[in-house]
């Protein structure tokens, strides 16, 4: 029973729960970015290139047929459109993460920059010191 309690205490620590939430949100955000790239960015790029970006590929080797016309070996394609789409997804996610980290860091700097007012007793002691100097 002790090991189960230790695991529960470990799992319920703030950092682990925060990481789990971030992991789930990151997965959902990745799906949104993928949908955005495949549904909006790729077709817009396709207008320039003439076809949907994800469908762009280069045939490296033709399919092999037997004497009955049945395919024995599939054709080999270099799917550079899918790869380029994945790179666009990565750049979008990386840029958004950069913005989030930058915002968090600026909030931390503001918290650190605001000096706390000295306690009242310290202020009184300083006033007494200054009065004694005169």
N, C-alpha and C positions, 0 to 999 in steps of 0.2 A: 504493500500500500504506500510506502514511503516514496518509492520510485515514481509512482503515478502522481503523487502530490508534487514532487520536484518537477516533473514534466509539465504539469498544469501551471505551476508558478513560472517556469521558463517561458511557456507559450503565451502566457498572459502579460508578459512584460511589454511595456509600451513600444519599444523598438521593434520587436518581432511582429506585433500587430500592425504597426505602421508599415513595415516592409510588405506584409501580406496584402494590405489594402493597396499599396503602391503597385504591387505586382499585378493584381486584378485590374486596377485602373489602367496600367500600362498595356495590358493585353487588349482591353477594350479600345484604348486609344489607337493601338496598332491596327485594329480592324477598321476603325474610322478612317485612318490615313490610307490604308490599302483601298478601301472603297472609294475614297476621294481620288486617289491616283488612277485607279482602274476605270472609274466612272466619269471623271471630269478631265484630268490631266492627259491621260493617254489618248482619248478621242480628240482633244484639242491639238495635241502633237501630231496625231494621225491626219488631221486636216492638212498639215504642212507636208507630211511624208506620203500621203495618199492612202494609208491604211492604219488600222488601229495599232498602236505601238506594241501591245502585248502579242500581236500576231506576226510581228516581224521576225523572220528566222532565215537562216542560210542553210541550204541543203548541202551536207558534207558527203553523203553517200546515198545512192539510190536504193530502193527496196529490191530484194532478190526474189524472183518468182520461179516456181518450178514449172515443169512442162504442162501442167493443167491450169496454170495462171494463178495458182494460190501463192500467197506471200509466205516465203520461208524465213526471210530476215527483213525486219522493218527498216525503213529509211532512217538515216541519222541526220538530225538537224542541230544546228547551233542556234539556240533560242535567245538571241541577243536582245530582243524586245522585252522578254520577261526579266532579263537581268537588268536592263536599264530601268524598268519599272521598279524593281526592288531597290536600286540605287536611289531613285527619286523618293521612295518611301523612307529609306534610311535618312536622307538629307532632311526631309520634313520633320521626322521624329527627332533627329539630333538638334535641329534648329529650335524646335519647341522646347526641348529639354534645356537647351542653353538659355532660352528666355526665362524659363521657370527658375533655374538655378541662379541666374542673374538677379531676378526679383527677390528671391530668398536672401541672397547675399546683401542686397541693398537694404532690406528690412533689418538684417542683423547689424549692419553698420550703423543704421539709425538708432537702434537700441543701445549699441556700445557708445555712440557719440553723445548721447544725452547723459551728462554727468548728474549724478544724484546730489541733491542739496545736502550739505552736512547736517548732522543731527543738531537739534536745538542746544543741547548742552555744550557741544563743541563751539557753536557760534557764541554762546555766552562766555565761555572760557577765553575765546579770542578777544572779545570785547573787553573783558577784565584785564587781560594781558596788555592790550593796547592802551587802556586807561592808566595802568601802572607805569608804563613807559613814559608817560607825559609827566 
